[in-house]
Amino acid sequence: MHLLNGKTVTVILLSALLLGVLYCYISQSYRLVVSFEQEVITADSRSAADVISVNHGFHLVAPDHLQYKQPSIVQGRTDVVTVTPWLAPIVWEGTFNPVLLDSIYKPKNISITATVFAVGKYIRFLKDFLETAEQHFFVGFKVHVYVFTDQPKEVPQVEMAAGRQLTVRSVPSSNRWQEISARRMELVQTLIEEKLRNHTDYIFCLDVDSQFHGRWGTESLGELVAVIHPGYYRDARSRFPYERRPESRAYLAPGDGDFYYCGGAFGGLLQEVHLLAKTCRSNFEADAKEGIEAAWQEESHLNRYMWINKPSKVLSSEYLWQDFKPRNPEIHIIRFSGVVKNYAEIRPNVRV
């Protein structure tokens, strides 16, 4: 009898133990599920409240009966690379159909802002910039050009097509051209926050001492858009003029870097350029507090930013060539190019 009772007690104890383990397992699983659901709800609520709404402009709808040449995946440009290692397109002449792209973006009624800085003696380049932009920059689309200058009365009168406008914003002059360069990110950030939010889709920041020579249009649109510098696109990264001092927030270590991007042309969706400008400004100002000025001011910080935050589209050097350079064989067209100038005469950047 005692043996039977002992066995019975043992069975009861084992059963109770198993039930207890099972209960703990189910209870813990339930808590994990509830915790996970609460975490998801909290994250969703936070993102809805804190993140700027994104323009979902990447659903590409073409007209039903548009006729164009059949695309091929086995024929095309073979003399250049047309995609980055992170699968962003690199735009060259012959890699896109302008008629097709315009027919996709035209019904979206998109608006494009361009910023240009014409300070000190650089005001002399503004007229040619504006006139050639009317001929080649997003022709047929809504374009708003913002001119930053210390000489608002010297801004030339240029006839603009319907749907295109120009606004002048006054900025102080400077004795150092580097200071003007360094302040561009701050001024672009402020412009977006004060004027452009909810009023434009894309923004491009361009150098005034340049002219348009060919189409710059919808093929350049993307979330974050960089332009490969014409002076270094054939070089090894060891020759890129990155900021090499570890003390700077623009620092890129030997072995880092994809391409060398130019500060004279970049852009993308408004919210992406806002984040870029805000970050570069913050890093520049933090450097300045420690007595550091990056090698090429905002261009150095831009290259650091785009090493970490990869551009979604890269424009070839067609989109910012240099007039003093002979055209290399792979450059089938020059769309935008820096003019020949005497730097000794226009710098320091003050009027005399």
C-alpha contacts under 8 A as a table, 3 or more apart, distances in Angstrom:
res1	aa1	res2	aa2	distance
1	M	4	L	5.10
1	M	5	N	6.16
2	H	5	N	4.99
2	H	6	G	6.05
3	L	6	G	5.00
3	L	7	K	6.27
4	L	7	K	5.14
4	L	8	T	6.08
5	N	8	T	4.90
5	N	9	V	6.02
6	G	9	V	5.07
6	G	10	T	6.15
7	K	10	T	5.02
7	K	11	V	6.17
8	T	11	V	5.13
8	T	12	I	6.10
9	V	12	I	5.02
9	V	13	L	6.03
10	T	13	L	5.10
10	T	14	L	6.12
11	V	14	L	5.16
11	V	15	S	6.00
12	I	15	S	5.08
12	I	16	A	6.05
13	L	16	A	5.05
13	L	17	L	6.10
14	L	17	L	4.99
14	L	18	L	6.14
15	S	18	L	5.13
15	S	19	L	6.10
16	A	19	L	5.08
16	A	20	G	6.04
17	L	20	G	5.02
17	L	21	V	6.26
18	L	21	V	5.13
18	L	22	L	6.11
19	L	22	L	5.02
19	L	23	Y	6.01
20	G	23	Y	5.06
20	G	24	C	6.19
21	V	24	C	5.15
21	V	25	Y	6.16
22	L	25	Y	5.10
22	L	26	I	6.19
23	Y	26	I	5.22
23	Y	27	S	5.95
24	C	27	S	5.04
24	C	28	Q	5.92
25	Y	28	Q	5.22
25	Y	29	S	6.09
26	I	29	S	5.11
26	I	30	Y	6.12
27	S	30	Y	5.13
27	S	31	R	6.25
28	Q	31	R	5.07
28	Q	32	L	6.17
29	S	32	L	5.06
29	S	33	V	6.23
30	Y	33	V	5.15
30	Y	34	V	6.17
31	R	34	V	5.11
31	R	35	S	5.88
32	L	35	S	4.99
32	L	36	F	5.95
33	V	36	F	5.07
33	V	37	E	6.13
34	V	37	E	5.10
34	V	38	Q	6.11
35	S	38	Q	5.13
35	S	39	E	6.07
36	F	39	E	5.02
36	F	40	V	6.19
37	E	40	V	5.14
37	E	41	I	6.16
38	Q	41	I	5.06
38	Q	42	T	6.01
39	E	42	T	5.08
39	E	43	A	6.05
40	V	43	A	5.09
40	V	44	D	6.02
41	I	44	D	5.11
41	I	45	S	6.07
42	T	45	S	5.08
42	T	46	R	6.10
43	A	46	R	5.06
43	A	47	S	6.13
44	D	47	S	5.21
44	D	48	A	6.15
45	S	48	A	5.21
45	S	49	A	6.27
46	R	49	A	5.20
46	R	50	D	5.90
47	S	50	D	5.30
47	S	51	V	5.39
48	A	51	V	6.12
52	I	271	Q	7.31
54	V	271	Q	7.38
55	N	201	D	7.24
55	N	269	L	7.90
56	H	59	H	7.19
57	G	60	L	7.61
57	G	108	K	7.96
60	L	104	I	6.21
60	L	105	Y	7.81
61	V	104	I	5.65
62	A	66	L	7.55
62	A	100	L	7.28
62	A	103	S	6.45
62	A	104	I	4.93
63	P	66	L	5.56
63	P	103	S	6.85
63	P	104	I	7.16
66	L	100	L	7.75
68	Y	100	L	7.43
72	S	75	Q	5.64
72	S	76	G	7.36
73	I	76	G	7.56
76	G	94	G	7.22
76	G	95	T	7.25
77	R	80	V	6.37
77	R	82	T	7.86
77	R	94	G	6.79
77	R	95	T	7.11
78	T	81	V	7.41
79	D	330	E	6.72
80	V	330	E	7.03
81	V	84	T	7.70
81	V	90	I	7.26
82	T	89	P	5.88
82	T	90	I	4.62
82	T	91	V	6.60
82	T	92	W	7.31
82	T	95	T	7.73
83	V	86	W	7.92
83	V	87	L	5.54
83	V	88	A	5.49
83	V	89	P	4.47
83	V	90	I	5.14
84	T	87	L	5.00
84	T	88	A	5.21
84	T	89	P	6.43
84	T	90	I	6.78
85	P	88	A	7.50
86	W	310	K	7.90
88	A	311	P	7.26
88	A	312	S	5.22
88	A	313	K	5.22
88	A	314	V	6.87
89	P	312	S	7.47
89	P	313	K	5.34
89	P	314	V	6.19
90	I	313	K	6.31
90	I	314	V	4.71
90	I	315	L	5.52
90	I	316	S	6.22
91	V	95	T	6.43
91	V	96	F	7.73
91	V	219	E	7.46
91	V	220	S	7.53
91	V	313	K	7.70
91	V	314	V	6.37
91	V	315	L	4.89
91	V	316	S	5.62
92	W	95	T	5.64
92	W	96	F	7.88
92	W	315	L	7.20
92	W	316	S	5.84
92	W	318	E	7.17
93	E	96	F	7.15
93	E	332	H	6.45
93	E	333	I	6.86
94	G	97	N	7.77
96	F	101	L	7.88
96	F	219	E	7.00
97	N	100	L	5.44
97	N	101	L	6.25
98	P	101	L	5.12
98	P	102	D	6.01
98	P	217	G	7.99
98	P	218	T	7.53
98	P	219	E	7.04
99	V	102	D	5.30
99	V	103	S	6.15
100	L	103	S	5.18
100	L	104	I	6.37
101	L	104	I	5.15
101	L	105	Y	6.33
101	L	218	T	6.21
101	L	219	E	6.68
102	D	105	Y	5.22
102	D	106	K	5.65
102	D	218	T	6.23
103	S	106	K	5.46
103	S	107	P	7.21
104	I	107	P	6.63
104	I	108	K	7.60
105	Y	108	K	5.29
105	Y	109	N	7.19
105	Y	110	I	7.12
105	Y	218	T	7.14
106	K	109	N	5.72
106	K	110	I	7.22
106	K	141	F	7.40
109	N	141	F	7.78
109	N	142	K	7.77
110	I	141	F	7.32
110	I	142	K	6.88
110	I	200	T	7.50
110	I	201	D	6.16
110	I	202	Y	7.95
111	S	141	F	6.90
111	S	142	K	4.86
111	S	143	V	5.96
111	S	144	H	7.82
111	S	199	H	7.90
111	S	200	T	5.14
111	S	201	D	5.42
111	S	202	Y	6.57
112	I	141	F	7.72
112	I	142	K	6.20
112	I	143	V	4.85
112	I	144	H	6.38
112	I	200	T	6.06
112	I	201	D	6.08
112	I	202	Y	4.84
112	I	203	I	5.61
112	I	204	F	7.67
113	T	143	V	5.68
113	T	144	H	4.77
113	T	145	V	5.77
113	T	146	Y	7.39
113	T	200	T	6.68
113	T	201	D	7.94
113	T	202	Y	6.22
113	T	203	I	4.56
113	T	204	F	6.31
114	A	143	V	7.38
114	A	144	H	6.30
114	A	145	V	4.75
114	A	146	Y	6.18
114	A	203	I	5.67
114	A	204	F	4.85
114	A	205	C	5.73
114	A	206	L	6.96
115	T	145	V	5.87
115	T	146	Y	4.84
115	T	147	V	6.11
115	T	148	F	7.57
115	T	188	V	7.76
115	T	203	I	7.67
115	T	204	F	6.46
115	T	205	C	4.86
115	T	206	L	6.12
116	V	145	V	7.57
116	V	146	Y	6.36
116	V	147	V	5.13
116	V	148	F	6.23
116	V	205	C	6.40
116	V	206	L	5.46
116	V	207	D	5.91
116	V	208	V	5.63
117	F	147	V	5.88
117	F	148	F	4.69
117	F	149	T	6.09
117	F	207	D	6.87
117	F	208	V	6.09
118	A	121	K	7.78
118	A	122	Y	5.12
118	A	123	I	4.63
118	A	124	R	7.98
118	A	125	F	7.62
118	A	126	L	6.54
118	A	147	V	6.84
118	A	148	F	5.99
118	A	149	T	4.92
118	A	150	D	7.58
118	A	208	V	6.22
119	V	122	Y	5.44
119	V	123	I	5.85
119	V	148	F	7.24
119	V	149	T	4.83
119	V	150	D	5.50
119	V	151	Q	7.22
119	V	173	S	6.49
119	V	180	I	7.80
119	V	349	N	7.42
120	G	123	I	6.17
120	G	149	T	7.77
120	G	150	D	6.78
120	G	151	Q	7.59
120	G	173	S	6.55
120	G	174	S	7.90
120	G	349	N	5.29
120	G	350	V	5.02
120	G	351	R	5.65
121	K	124	R	6.19
121	K	346	I	5.69
121	K	347	R	7.98
121	K	349	N	6.15
121	K	350	V	6.45
121	K	351	R	6.00
122	Y	125	F	5.75
122	Y	126	L	7.39
122	Y	208	V	7.24
122	Y	209	D	6.84
122	Y	346	I	7.15
122	Y	349	N	7.73
123	I	126	L	5.43
123	I	149	T	7.60
123	I	151	Q	7.77
123	I	154	E	7.49
123	I	155	V	7.47
124	R	127	K	7.04
125	F	128	D	5.92
125	F	129	F	6.34
125	F	208	V	6.06
125	F	209	D	5.22
125	F	210	S	7.33
126	L	129	F	5.02
126	L	130	L	6.11
126	L	155	V	7.41
126	L	156	P	7.50
126	L	208	V	5.91
126	L	209	D	7.31
127	K	130	L	5.29
127	K	131	E	6.10
127	K	155	V	7.78
127	K	156	P	5.91
127	K	158	V	7.37
128	D	131	E	5.16
128	D	132	T	5.96
128	D	211	Q	6.35
129	F	132	T	5.49
129	F	133	A	6.03
129	F	208	V	6.18
129	F	209	D	7.30
129	F	210	S	6.15
129	F	211	Q	4.99
129	F	212	F	7.01
130	L	133	A	5.02
130	L	134	E	6.37
130	L	158	V	6.94
131	E	134	E	5.28
131	E	135	Q	6.78
131	E	158	V	6.56
132	T	135	Q	5.02
132	T	136	H	6.26
132	T	137	F	7.76
132	T	211	Q	6.11
132	T	212	F	5.17
132	T	213	H	7.12
133	A	136	H	5.24
133	A	137	F	4.77
133	A	211	Q	7.52
133	A	212	F	5.98
134	E	137	F	6.21
134	E	139	V	6.89
134	E	160	M	6.61
134	E	161	A	7.40
135	Q	139	V	6.79
135	Q	212	F	7.88
136	H	139	V	5.92
136	H	212	F	6.30
136	H	213	H	7.04
136	H	214	G	5.70
136	H	215	R	4.79
136	H	216	W	5.98
136	H	217	G	7.86
137	F	212	F	7.43
137	F	215	R	6.34
137	F	216	W	4.94
137	F	217	G	6.10
138	F	141	F	5.63
138	F	142	K	7.93
138	F	143	V	7.31
138	F	215	R	7.60
138	F	216	W	6.02
138	F	217	G	4.52
138	F	218	T	6.98
139	V	217	G	7.32
141	F	163	G	7.06
141	F	164	R	7.76
142	K	163	G	4.97
142	K	164	R	5.53
143	V	163	G	6.72
143	V	164	R	4.74
143	V	165	Q	6.56
144	H	164	R	5.69
144	H	165	Q	4.93
144	H	166	L	5.73
144	H	167	T	7.51
145	V	164	R	7.92
145	V	165	Q	6.29
145	V	166	L	4.72
145	V	167	T	6.28
146	Y	166	L	5.88
146	Y	167	T	4.89
146	Y	168	V	5.85
146	Y	169	R	7.00
147	V	166	L	7.34
147	V	167	T	6.21
147	V	168	V	4.81
147	V	169	R	6.03
148	F	168	V	6.08
148	F	169	R	4.88
148	F	170	S	5.81
148	F	171	V	6.21
149	T	152	P	5.98
149	T	168	V	7.27
149	T	169	R	6.45
149	T	170	S	5.23
149	T	171	V	5.51
149	T	172	P	7.68
150	D	170	S	5.50
150	D	171	V	5.07
150	D	172	P	5.40
150	D	173	S	5.55
151	Q	154	E	5.47
151	Q	155	V	7.12
151	Q	170	S	7.36
152	P	155	V	5.54
152	P	168	V	6.61
152	P	169	R	7.57
152	P	170	S	6.43
160	M	164	R	5.96
160	M	165	Q	6.63
161	A	164	R	5.65
173	S	180	I	7.89
173	S	350	V	7.29
174	S	177	W	6.86
174	S	179	E	6.74
174	S	180	I	6.77
174	S	349	N	6.66
174	S	350	V	6.74
175	N	179	E	8.00
175	N	348	P	6.09
175	N	349	N	5.87
175	N	350	V	5.88
176	R	179	E	5.52
176	R	180	I	7.14
176	R	347	R	7.72
176	R	348	P	5.55
176	R	349	N	5.92
177	W	180	I	5.24
177	W	181	S	6.35
177	W	347	R	6.73
177	W	348	P	6.03
177	W	349	N	5.22
178	Q	181	S	4.99
178	Q	182	A	6.01
178	Q	297	Q	6.82
179	E	182	A	4.96
179	E	183	R	6.16
180	I	183	R	5.30
180	I	184	R	6.55
181	S	184	R	5.62
181	S	297	Q	6.47
181	S	298	E	6.38
182	A	185	M	6.95
182	A	284	F	7.69
182	A	297	Q	5.33
182	A	298	E	5.30
183	R	186	E	5.29
183	R	187	L	6.29
183	R	281	R	7.82
183	R	298	E	7.99
184	R	187	L	5.14
184	R	188	V	6.05
184	R	298	E	7.50
185	M	188	V	5.14
185	M	189	Q	6.06
185	M	277	A	4.77
185	M	278	K	7.02
185	M	280	C	6.67
185	M	281	R	5.56
185	M	298	E	7.06
186	E	189	Q	5.18
186	E	190	T	6.22
186	E	277	A	6.70
186	E	278	K	7.04
186	E	281	R	5.60
187	L	190	T	5.08
187	L	191	L	6.07
188	V	191	L	5.08
188	V	192	I	6.26
188	V	274	H	7.61
188	V	277	A	6.62
189	Q	192	I	5.32
189	Q	193	E	6.33
189	Q	274	H	5.61
189	Q	277	A	5.50
189	Q	278	K	5.87
190	T	193	E	5.13
190	T	194	E	5.93
191	L	194	E	5.25
191	L	195	K	5.51
191	L	196	L	6.51
192	I	195	K	5.62
192	I	196	L	4.60
192	I	197	R	5.76
192	I	270	L	7.49
192	I	274	H	6.64
193	E	196	L	6.48
193	E	197	R	5.97
194	E	197	R	7.17
195	K	199	H	7.57
196	L	199	H	5.01
196	L	200	T	5.79
197	R	200	T	6.82
197	R	270	L	7.75
198	N	201	D	7.84
200	T	203	I	7.60
200	T	270	L	7.13
201	D	269	L	5.94
201	D	270	L	5.77
202	Y	221	L	7.63
202	Y	267	G	7.30
202	Y	268	G	5.41
202	Y	269	L	4.44
202	Y	270	L	5.11
203	I	267	G	5.40
203	I	268	G	5.72
203	I	269	L	6.39
203	I	270	L	5.79
203	I	273	V	7.29
204	F	265	A	6.89
204	F	266	F	5.66
204	F	267	G	4.08
204	F	268	G	6.55
205	C	264	G	7.12
205	C	265	A	5.53
205	C	266	F	5.54
205	C	267	G	5.99
206	L	264	G	5.21
206	L	265	A	4.58
206	L	266	F	6.97
207	D	210	S	6.09
207	D	264	G	4.75
207	D	265	A	6.60
207	D	338	G	7.98
208	V	211	Q	7.84
209	D	338	G	5.79
209	D	339	V	6.03
210	S	336	F	6.72
210	S	337	S	5.21
210	S	338	G	4.03
210	S	339	V	5.32
211	Q	336	F	5.62
211	Q	337	S	5.56
211	Q	338	G	6.54
211	Q	339	V	6.97
212	F	215	R	7.80
212	F	335	R	5.62
212	F	336	F	4.33
212	F	337	S	6.55
213	H	334	I	6.20
213	H	335	R	4.82
213	H	336	F	5.74
213	H	337	S	7.54
214	G	333	I	7.25
214	G	334	I	6.32
214	G	335	R	4.07
214	G	336	F	6.93
215	R	335	R	5.90
216	W	219	E	7.58
216	W	220	S	7.04
216	W	319	Y	7.57
216	W	335	R	6.45
216	W	336	F	7.92
217	G	220	S	5.93
217	G	221	L	7.67
218	T	221	L	5.39
220	S	225	V	7.41
220	S	313	K	7.51
220	S	315	L	6.93
221	L	225	V	7.29
221	L	268	G	6.34
221	L	269	L	7.99
221	L	313	K	7.73
222	G	225	V	5.89
222	G	268	G	5.34
222	G	269	L	6.63
222	G	312	S	6.18
222	G	313	K	5.81
223	E	268	G	4.91
223	E	269	L	4.94
223	E	272	E	6.44
223	E	311	P	7.48
223	E	312	S	5.84
223	E	313	K	7.47
224	L	267	G	6.16
224	L	268	G	4.47
224	L	269	L	6.51
224	L	272	E	6.08
224	L	273	V	6.95
224	L	310	K	7.86
224	L	311	P	4.81
224	L	312	S	5.30
224	L	313	K	6.51
225	V	266	F	5.73
225	V	267	G	5.06
225	V	268	G	5.11
225	V	311	P	5.45
225	V	312	S	6.23
225	V	313	K	5.01
225	V	314	V	5.74
225	V	315	L	7.23
226	A	261	Y	6.31
226	A	262	C	7.68
226	A	265	A	7.20
226	A	266	F	4.94
226	A	267	G	6.76
226	A	311	P	6.17
226	A	313	K	6.69
226	A	314	V	5.00
226	A	315	L	6.11
227	V	261	Y	5.52
227	V	262	C	6.01
227	V	265	A	6.18
227	V	266	F	6.14
227	V	314	V	5.76
227	V	315	L	4.64
227	V	316	S	6.04
227	V	317	S	6.56
227	V	319	Y	6.67
227	V	320	L	7.16
228	I	232	Y	7.96
228	I	233	Y	6.42
228	I	259	F	6.61
228	I	260	Y	5.99
228	I	261	Y	4.57
228	I	262	C	6.08
228	I	314	V	7.11
228	I	315	L	6.35
228	I	316	S	5.54
228	I	317	S	5.36
228	I	320	L	7.86
229	H	232	Y	5.83
229	H	233	Y	6.14
229	H	260	Y	5.82
229	H	261	Y	5.10
229	H	262	C	4.75
229	H	317	S	6.09
229	H	320	L	7.09
229	H	321	W	7.80
230	P	233	Y	5.77
230	P	317	S	5.09
230	P	320	L	6.74
230	P	321	W	5.52
230	P	322	Q	7.03
231	G	234	R	7.94
232	Y	235	D	5.15
232	Y	239	R	7.84
232	Y	240	F	6.70
232	Y	260	Y	6.55
233	Y	259	F	7.03
233	Y	260	Y	7.08
233	Y	317	S	7.66
235	D	239	R	6.50
235	D	240	F	7.50
236	A	239	R	5.79
236	A	240	F	7.26
237	R	240	F	5.15
237	R	255	G	7.31
237	R	256	D	7.76
237	R	257	G	6.67
237	R	258	D	7.30
237	R	259	F	7.08
237	R	260	Y	7.78
238	S	254	P	6.73
238	S	255	G	7.22
240	F	260	Y	6.21
241	P	260	Y	7.92
241	P	295	A	7.67
242	Y	250	A	7.97
242	Y	251	Y	7.17
242	Y	252	L	6.31
242	Y	260	Y	7.92
242	Y	295	A	7.18
242	Y	296	W	7.95
242	Y	300	S	6.01
242	Y	303	N	7.44
243	E	248	S	7.39
243	E	250	A	5.86
243	E	251	Y	4.94
243	E	252	L	6.16
243	E	294	A	5.93
243	E	295	A	5.41
243	E	296	W	7.57
243	E	300	S	6.00
244	R	251	Y	5.38
244	R	252	L	5.90
244	R	253	A	6.43
244	R	254	P	7.88
245	R	248	S	5.80
245	R	251	Y	5.85
246	P	249	R	7.50
246	P	251	Y	5.42
246	P	252	L	7.71
246	P	253	A	7.69
247	E	251	Y	7.31
247	E	292	I	7.90
248	S	251	Y	5.35
248	S	287	D	6.06
248	S	292	I	6.58
248	S	293	E	7.79
248	S	294	A	6.70
249	R	283	N	5.86
249	R	284	F	7.42
249	R	286	A	7.98
249	R	287	D	6.59
249	R	301	H	7.47
250	A	283	N	7.49
250	A	294	A	6.54
250	A	300	S	5.78
250	A	301	H	4.72
250	A	302	L	8.00
250	A	303	N	7.64
250	A	304	R	5.28
250	A	305	Y	7.92
251	Y	304	R	6.72
252	L	256	D	5.90
252	L	257	G	6.97
252	L	304	R	6.48
253	A	256	D	5.41
256	D	307	W	7.84
257	G	260	Y	7.52
257	G	303	N	7.96
257	G	307	W	5.75
258	D	307	W	6.74
260	Y	303	N	6.80
261	Y	299	E	7.69
261	Y	302	L	7.73
261	Y	303	N	6.11
262	C	265	A	6.27
262	C	266	F	7.63
262	C	299	E	6.41
263	G	266	F	6.76
263	G	298	E	6.86
263	G	299	E	4.54
263	G	302	L	6.95
264	G	320	L	7.68
265	A	319	Y	7.91
265	A	320	L	7.10
267	G	273	V	6.12
268	G	272	E	6.49
268	G	273	V	6.09
269	L	272	E	5.35
269	L	273	V	6.32
270	L	273	V	5.35
270	L	274	H	6.07
271	Q	274	H	5.00
271	Q	275	L	6.30
272	E	275	L	5.22
272	E	276	L	6.29
273	V	276	L	4.91
273	V	277	A	5.99
274	H	277	A	5.19
274	H	278	K	5.97
275	L	278	K	5.12
275	L	279	T	6.01
276	L	279	T	5.27
276	L	280	C	6.08
276	L	302	L	7.66
276	L	305	Y	7.10
277	A	280	C	5.24
277	A	281	R	5.93
278	K	281	R	5.21
278	K	282	S	6.14
279	T	282	S	5.14
279	T	283	N	6.19
279	T	305	Y	7.89
280	C	283	N	5.14
280	C	284	F	5.98
280	C	298	E	7.06
280	C	301	H	5.58
280	C	302	L	6.61
280	C	305	Y	7.24
281	R	284	F	5.07
281	R	285	E	6.10
282	S	285	E	5.25
282	S	286	A	6.15
283	N	286	A	5.07
283	N	287	D	6.15
283	N	301	H	7.51
284	F	287	D	5.08
284	F	288	A	6.16
284	F	293	E	7.52
284	F	294	A	7.84
284	F	297	Q	7.84
284	F	298	E	7.63
284	F	301	H	7.28
285	E	288	A	4.92
285	E	289	K	6.32
286	A	289	K	5.31
286	A	290	E	6.83
287	D	290	E	5.26
287	D	291	G	6.42
287	D	292	I	4.98
287	D	293	E	6.56
287	D	294	A	7.99
288	A	291	G	4.87
288	A	292	I	5.13
288	A	293	E	6.22
289	K	292	I	7.45
293	E	297	Q	6.49
294	A	297	Q	4.96
294	A	298	E	7.77
294	A	300	S	6.18
294	A	301	H	7.48
295	A	300	S	6.46
296	W	299	E	5.43
296	W	300	S	5.12
297	Q	300	S	5.57
297	Q	301	H	6.78
298	E	301	H	5.08
298	E	302	L	5.93
299	E	302	L	4.89
299	E	303	N	6.21
300	S	303	N	5.24
300	S	304	R	6.38
301	H	304	R	5.05
301	H	305	Y	6.12
302	L	305	Y	5.09
302	L	306	M	6.19
303	N	306	M	5.18
303	N	307	W	6.11
304	R	307	W	5.21
304	R	308	I	6.79
305	Y	308	I	5.51
305	Y	309	N	5.84
306	M	309	N	4.66
306	M	310	K	5.12
306	M	311	P	6.34
307	W	310	K	6.03
311	P	314	V	6.52
315	L	318	E	7.50
315	L	319	Y	6.32
316	S	319	Y	6.09
317	S	320	L	5.25
317	S	321	W	5.65
317	S	331	I	7.68
318	E	321	W	5.84
318	E	331	I	6.31
318	E	332	H	7.96
318	E	333	I	6.26
318	E	334	I	4.83
318	E	335	R	5.50
318	E	336	F	6.71
319	Y	334	I	6.88
319	Y	335	R	5.32
319	Y	336	F	5.02
319	Y	337	S	7.21
320	L	334	I	7.73
320	L	335	R	7.13
320	L	336	F	4.87
320	L	337	S	4.85
320	L	338	G	6.85
321	W	325	K	7.81
321	W	334	I	6.60
321	W	335	R	7.83
321	W	336	F	6.20
321	W	337	S	4.31
321	W	338	G	6.26
322	Q	325	K	5.58
322	Q	337	S	5.02
322	Q	338	G	4.72
322	Q	339	V	6.56
322	Q	340	V	7.67
323	D	326	P	7.65
323	D	337	S	6.03
323	D	338	G	5.82
323	D	339	V	5.31
323	D	340	V	5.86
324	F	339	V	7.56
324	F	340	V	5.98
327	R	331	I	6.18
328	N	331	I	5.47
329	P	332	H	6.89
331	I	334	I	6.91
334	I	337	S	6.94
342	N	345	E	5.39
342	N	346	I	6.52
343	Y	346	I	5.20
343	Y	347	R	5.66
344	A	347	R	5.50
344	A	348	P	7.72
345	E	348	P	7.88
346	I	349	N	5.97
346	I	350	V	7.81
347	R	350	V	7.20
